[in-house]
Amino acid sequence: MLVLSLIALASVFGTVIKQGASPEEYLAVYSERTYRIISLLGLDDAYRAPWFIALVLLFAMSLVFCTLRRLALFVKEKRGIRLPGEDRLSKMELHAYVRGKGLEETIGILTRDYRIAVRQGQGAVLERGRLSRYGVFIIHTSILVILAGGFAGLLFGYRGFVTLGIGETKDRLTLSGKESAERPLGFALRCKDFRVNHYPTGEPKDYVSTVEIIEKEKVVLEKEIRVNDPLSYKGTRIYQSTYGSAPVFLFNIGGEEVALTEREIFRKKDLLLMPARFENRIHDFGPGVLVAYLDNGEPKAVWFLKGVDRLREQTLQGVKVSLNDIREQPYTGLEVSEDPGVPMVWTGFALILLGLYVNFFLHYRRIYLLTVPEGLLVAGMALKNREDFKREFEKMVEEIHGHTS
């Protein structure tokens, strides 16, 4: 119970505190001291924190131990079914003496609904609904399957982000988390089109990306992705997450017209450059871009200012580079995730439903038959729904009496 309470408490923190955000996002909401505590305890990625994994493993081990213990008792009880003597059967709440009735004939009547569990001397034990005894084991197993699916997703799954301008193609994504590492997609993703629909008030109503999946230089899938309509491909799900606009820098490099985005590398002979940082306003000179380049292997950087003629053109590595224009290009932000544990989780939930059905809608009942001098002693017991079984037992005794007459 304590372990479950701690897991529930951790889940509350994981729900209330945004997971996998950048330090800047946390510092915008919390004080620096609070953020240090959140980071120290791993509450910014609670479900991957070592202490949370340890709690879940402890719960799983406890559940396995509990299940095995109950299973051992269940097997022992199943093997130990015996026919009690008359003194015990006559003290059971539900019992009746049927005169002039033979054991075999009564068994023939009852086996329409019951199966024989034990034949012992001049008596027998019959049962029905034995599957209901397995309900708790099905539920326990389903929980373990769900936990296994969760760990599979934790260990082998990922979640990341990719931004694409119209016509742009990428085969890597940036993983969510503090390090923002990159990961290959396993295929190329191209944005064929992007549009935003607005309400009359100007608020965005819907934004839609038309994307293509490319493998081996061939388009294998094309789909429109909306906010609640993701694309699924080979276990990878791609969601419409956000949108915006990014600057595109139109350069003339050695007589060649080139359009570059921020951090896009350009090579031409000995020249290697990259627009490193865009500023919409540099003092009173308007927009500009800081261009990083290599000068005989040494990294350097120079500003290009759109509104200042003498800073619109520079010579880098003997090549004339001119900034002709800076334009805004819309982009779509797509969330990409893969969770190999999802099928296991769905299987676990299906097993839970099966276990609940077995546990609550199937009922275990047992009938004892013992030959006595007066005729036949019939007794019965049920683990659940005893009032219903009482009516069934009385009806059963009447039926046996009816066959006697």
Stockholm file with secondary structure:
# STOCKHOLM 1.0

chainA/1-405         MLVLSLIALASVFGTVIKQGASPEEYLAVYSERTYRIISLLGLDDAYRAPWFIALVLLFAMSLVFCTLRRLALFVKEKRGIRLPGEDRLSKMELHAYVRGKGLEETIGILTRDYRIAVRQGQGAVLERGRLSRYGVFIIHTSILVILAGGFAGLLFGYRGFVTLGIGETKDRLTLSGKESAERPLGFALRCKDFRVNHYPTGEPKDYVSTVEIIEKEKVVLEKEIRVNDPLSYKGTRIYQSTYGSAPVFLFNIGGEEVALTEREIFRKKDLLLMPARFENRIHDFGPGVLVAYLDNGEPKAVWFLKGVDRLREQTLQGVKVSLNDIREQPYTGLEVSEDPGVPMVWTGFALILLGLYVNFFLHYRRIYLLTVPEGLLVAGMALKNREDFKREFEKMVEEIHGHTS
#=GR chainA/1-405 SS CHHHHHHHHHHHHHHHSCSSCCHHHHHTTSCHHHHHHHHHHTGGGGGGSHHHHHHHHHHHHHHHHHHHHHHHHHHHHHHTCCCCCHHHHTTSSEEEEETTCCHHHHHHHHTTTCEEEEEETTEEEEEECGGGGGHHHHHHHHHHHHHHHHHHHHHHCEEEEEEEETTCEEEEEEESSSSCCEEEEEEEEEEEEEEEEECTTSCEEEEEEEEEEEETTEEEEEEEEBTTBCEEETTEEEEEEEEEEEEEEEEEETTEEEEEETTCCEEETTEEEEEEEEESCCTTSCCEEEEEEEETTEEEEEEEETTCGGGTEEEETTEEEEEEEEEEEEEEEEEEEECTTHHHHHHHHHHHHHHHHHHHHCCCEEEEEEEETTEEEEEEEESSCHHHHHHHHHHHHHHHHHHHC
#=GC SS_cons         CHHHHHHHHHHHHHHHSCSSCCHHHHHTTSCHHHHHHHHHHTGGGGGGSHHHHHHHHHHHHHHHHHHHHHHHHHHHHHHTCCCCCHHHHTTSSEEEEETTCCHHHHHHHHTTTCEEEEEETTEEEEEECGGGGGHHHHHHHHHHHHHHHHHHHHHHCEEEEEEEETTCEEEEEEESSSSCCEEEEEEEEEEEEEEEEECTTSCEEEEEEEEEEEETTEEEEEEEEBTTBCEEETTEEEEEEEEEEEEEEEEEETTEEEEEETTCCEEETTEEEEEEEEESCCTTSCCEEEEEEEETTEEEEEEEETTCGGGTEEEETTEEEEEEEEEEEEEEEEEEEECTTHHHHHHHHHHHHHHHHHHHHCCCEEEEEEEETTEEEEEEEESSCHHHHHHHHHHHHHHHHHHHC
//
